């Protein structure tokens, strides 16, 4: 079997495990959204979305995106047989992740009352922010745990943990809602489930590290990789800066802008309309998570043809799934919204159609970040993020004040078109540069 076919088979197998886990998780999350939307109603559901969005924005802002750096350097050290350096990189990754989580938590506590009054426009919401901010302690560390599991091809483990975690969350949230509790109880459940998922992941990581002879990494010295600190810092700086500017082109900022200009009800409609995009993201995530480690491994060989092959193969197979899903969502938007979420959410139908189209266009180049990072071009990836963020924010502030959640959906569509076109151009130019360097 050729190396190219072997890469395709491995990519497909790993993606299949993650797809199974993401599919199960997607079903559980979809049911969770339906339960929350129906029981809480448009206004309270919108408030819940705003609270979660604010904490997630803080998480993204302070998150150093260590998992991408960890995947590259842990994978490289391991492939080179440098066990001591592998342990050091694992330790450094966890230290950075936990530190960023603690900082985000402090900021959440300090700013909660101001955000509640001036952005969420619900003075009582600061208590909700305080509760949900507890999840910041461990959410970033989970990213490093998942990165380690990916490096060692434990995609089946990731799929199992994610599925079980989301199933338990669904059951507990449904229980507290149907017993008459509200937003506060829901957020407490979210935090408890986050900690359960954290400890399960840590157990899985420790198990695989001991099997690979990498146990006791906490006792290792990060000075062992001091010769690589400059490269690590540059890579980490670009990926973390990219995570920060991604806040501007994420649906989270769309929700916050909507909350400020149009209120909690508009946020509720927009989040329901975004359900199709969330489902498509669940389909894309397995490929996105599996393609990066593979590209890191083959990029060292400077094989342009193999990179093109993996990108083409993954895109073709992805489109076979998400295009039919999006077409069905566009045609039957009214039926989907009315049947799943109730008639009170029917105004969200047209926004759902627009967002479904945007989701397909955005995912055509889902691989661009992985390709640029694998090729050692984090700066180019940052430039892409800056350009697309500027366009999205511009469209949001132009359209949302006048057109509410429909304006937010159109802004997302415009952003998706611009991002895919620019991403494809940068992809082609990067591979041409790689070919010239080989010649």
N, C-alpha and C positions, 0 to 999 in steps of 0.2 A: 504494500500500500504506500502510495506517495506521501510525502510530508504534507502536501496541500490537502489531500483527502483526509489524512489523519487529523489535521487541524480542524477541518470542517466537521468531522465526526465528533471530536472532542467538544467543539463549540456547541454542536447540536445537543449532545448528551447533557452537558452542564446547563445549557439554556432550558432543556426539557425539564430537568429537576426544578430549576427556579420557576419555570413557567407553571408547573404543577402547583408549587407552593404559592406563587403569586395569584394564580387563578383561584385557589381556595381562599386565600386572604382577600382577594378582590371581591369574591362573593360575600364573605363575612362583612367586609367593610361596606359594600353596597347595601346589605341588609341593615347594617348599623346606621347608615345615613338615612335610609327610609324610615326606620324606627324613630330616630331622633327628630327628623323633619315632621313626621306625622304627629308625634306626641307633643313636642314642644310648640309647634306652630311656627309661622313665618318669622315673627319678630324675635321670639326667644331663641329660635334656631339661628337666626342671623347674629344675635349677640354671642352665642356659643362659638360660632365660626370666627367672629372678630377676636375673641379672647385667645382662641387657639392660634389664629393667624399672627397675633402680636408676639406670642411666645415663640412661634416657629420663625418669625422674622429675626428675633433676638438670637435664636439658635444659629440661624444662617449667618448673621452678622459677625458673631464671635467665633463661630465654628471655623477652625483652621483647615478643614477638609483634609485632615491628616490621613484619612483612609486611602486617598489617591497616592500620596507620597509613600505611605506604608506599603501599598500594593507593589509599587515600583521597586523600592529599595529592599524590602524584605524578600520579595521574589528574586531580585538580582543577587543578593547575598546568598540566599539559599541555593540558587542554581549554580553559583560559583563554589559551593561547599564551605562558605565562611560562616560557621555556626556561631562563633562568638559575636561577630558583627550582626548576625541575624537577631540574636538575643538583645543586643544593644538597641537595635532599631525598633524592636517590639516595645521595649521599655520606654524609649523616647516617645513613641507614638501614643502610648497610654498617658504618659505624663502631660503631654501637650493637650490631649483631648479633655482630660479631667480638669485641667487648669482653665481651659476656655469655657467649659460648662459652669464652673464655679463663678467666673466673671459674669457670664450671662445671667445667672441666677441673681446675683447682687444687683445688677442693673434692673432686672425685672421687678424686684422688691421695691427699689427706690423710686422707680418711675410709674408704678401701678396706678396711684391716685390721679396723677396728671393725665395719663392716657385714658383713664376711665371717664374723666370729665370732658376733656377737650377733643378726643378722637372717637372713643366709643360712645360718648354722650350718654353714659349710664353710670352715675356716681357710685352705685353699689357694686360695679363690676370689678373693682380693685381686689376684692376678696377672691374672686374667681381667678384673677391673674396670679395672686399669691399662691393659690392652691396648685394651679397647673405649672407654675414655674419650678416646682420641685422636680419635675421630669428633666429639667435641664442638667441636673447633676450627672445623669447617666446616659442621656441620649447621644452625646458625642462619642462616649466610650464605646457604645454599641457599634458605631461605624468602624472603629479599629478592630473590634472583635470580628465583625463580618469580613473585613479585609483579610485578616489572617486566615479565616476559614476558606475564603476564595483562593488565596495563594496555594493552599494545600488541597484544592479541588473538593472541598466539603460542601458542595452546593446542595446536596441532599439534606444535610444538617440544617443549613440556612432555611431551606424550604419548609422543613418540619417545624422549626422554632417559630417562624413567622406565622405559619398557619395556626398552630396551637395558641399562640399569643392572641391573635385576632379573634379566634373562636371564643376564648374565655372572655375577652373584652365584650363581644356581642352579647353573650349570655348574661354577664353581670350588669351591663348597661340596661338591657331589656328588663331585668329583674328590678332594678332600682326605679326605673321609670314607671313600670306598671304597679309599683307599690306607692306611687304618688310623689316620689322625690323629684327634684328638678335639676337645674344646671350644676349646682354645687356637688351633688352626689355623683353625677356623670363624670365630672372632672376628677373627683377623688378616685373613681374606678380607673380612669385613664392613667393616673399617676401610679397606682398600685400595680397595674398591668405592666407599665414601663419597667418597674423595678424587678418584677418577676422575669420578664424577658432578658433583662440585664444579667441576672444571676445564672439563668440557663445558658446564655451565650458564654459567660466566663467559664462555666463548667466545661462546655464543649471545647473552648479554646485551650484550656489547661490540659484536657485529655489528649488533643492532637499534638500539642507541643511536647508533652511527655513521650508520646509515641515516636516523635521525630528526634528525640534527644535534645530538645530545646527547653526543658524544664528549668525552673529557677532563674528566669530572665530578670526578675526584680533585683537579683544580686549582681547582675552584670553592670559594667561601667559604660556609660555613653561616650566616654573618651575614646573608646575603641574605634568609633567612627568619626573621630575629630577631623580626619583627613578629608571627609566627605561633607563636613558641615556646611561649607559654602554652597556646594551643589544642592544639598538638602534644603538649605534655607531659601535658595533661589526658587527651587521647585515648589516648596511649601508656600513661599510668599505669593507666587503667582496663582496657585490653586486656591489659597485662602482669600486673596483679593478677588478672584473670580467668584468665589462663593458669596462674597459681600456684594458685588455688583449684580449678582444674579437675583438678589432681592428685588431689584428694579424690574426684572423681566419675569417675575414669578407671579402666579395667580394670587399669592398672599398679599402682595402690594396692591393688586387690583381690588381685593376685598377691603383693604384698609382705606383706599381712596374712595371707594363706593360708600363705606361707612361714614366717612367725613362729609361727602357731598350729598348723598342720597338717603342715608339712614340704614338701620338694621334690616328692614324689610327688603330693600334692594339687595343687600348682602345675601339674605336667604334665597332669593330668586337666582342670583348669580351662582351661588354654590351648588344649588340643585342643577342648574344648567351645565355646570362644569363636571357633572357626574360622568358624562361620556368621556371627557378628556382624562379623567382620573382612571377610568376603566382601560382606556387605550394605554395610558402610562403603565398600568400594571402588566400589560402585554409586552411593552417595550423594555421594561426594567430588566427582565432576565437576560435578554440579548445584550443590553448595555453593560450589565455587570459581568457577563462572561467574556465579552469581546475584548475588554481592556487588558486582562491578564494575558490573553493569547497574543494580542498585538505587542505587548511589552516583550514577550519572549521572541517573537519573530523579527521585531524591529532591529535587534542586535545583528541580524544577518543581512540587513539592508536589502531585503527582498521586496521590491516594489510590487512585483507581480502577485506575490502572496498576500500583501496588504490589500491590493485591489480586489483580489479574489474573495477574501473574507468579508470585505465591506459589501461587495456586490451580492454575495451569497446571502448574507444576513438581511440586507435590505429587501431583496426579492421575496424572501420567505416571510418577512414581517408584513409587507404590503398585501400579501395574500390573505392576511387575517384582518388587519385594521381597516382596509378599504371597505369590505363588505359590512363590517360593524358600523362604520361611520355613515355609510349610505342608508342602512336601515334606521339609524338614529335620526337622520335628517328627514326621511320619509315619514316615520311614525313618531315624531317628536311629541305631538299632542297626546297620543295614546300612551307613550312611555311615561310622560310626566303625570298625566291624570291617573293612570293605573297604579304607579308606584308611589307617588308622593301625595296624591290627592288633588282635588279641583282647585284648592287654594293656591297651588303652585303653577297652574296653567299659564299665567303670564310669562313664565320662564321658557316656554316652548321655542320661540324664535331665537332666543339667546342660545339655547341648546343646539339648534341647527348651525348657527354661526361657529360656535366653539367646536362642534364635531368636525367641520371643514378645517378649522385651524389646527386641530389635533393631528390630522393626517399630514398636512403640509409641514408641520413642525417636526414630525417623526421621520420624514424622508431622509433627513441627515442626522439621525439620532446618534450616529457614531463619531461625529466630528470631534468632540472633546477627547474621546478615547484615542483617536488617531493622532491628534496634535500632541497629547501628553506622551504617547508611546514613542513618537518621533523626536521627543525632547524639545517641543516648541510651545512651552507653557505661555510664553509671552504673546505668541500669536493667538492663542486661545483667549488670553485676557483682552486683547484688542477686539476680538469678535464679541466678547461679552460686553465691553464698553459700548460698542456701536449699536448692538441690538437693544441694550438697556436704554440708551438715549432715545431710540425710536419708540420703544414701548411706553416709556414715561411721557414722552411728548404726545403720543396718541391718547393716552389715558387722560391727561389734563385738558386736552382739547375736546374730547368726546364725552367724558363722564358727567361733567356739570350740566350738559344739555340733554343727554340721552340716557343717563343712568346706567343700568346694567346692560342694556343693549349697546350702549357706547363702549362699555368695558369689553364686551364680546367682540365688537368690531376692532377695537384696539389690539386685542389678542390675535385676531386674524391678520391684521397688517404686520404685526411683529413676526408672526410665523412665516409669512411670505418673504419678508426681508431677511430673516435669519437663515432660511434654507438656501436662498440664492447666494448670500455671502459665504455661508459655510461650504457650499459646493465649490465655489471659486477658490477659497483658501485650501481646500483639500487637494484640488488639482495642482495648484501652485506649489504646495509642500512636497508632493510626490515628484514633481518636475525638478525641484531643488535637490531632492534626494538622488535622483538619477544623474544629475550633473555632477554631484559630489562623488558618485561612484565611478564616473567616466575618467 
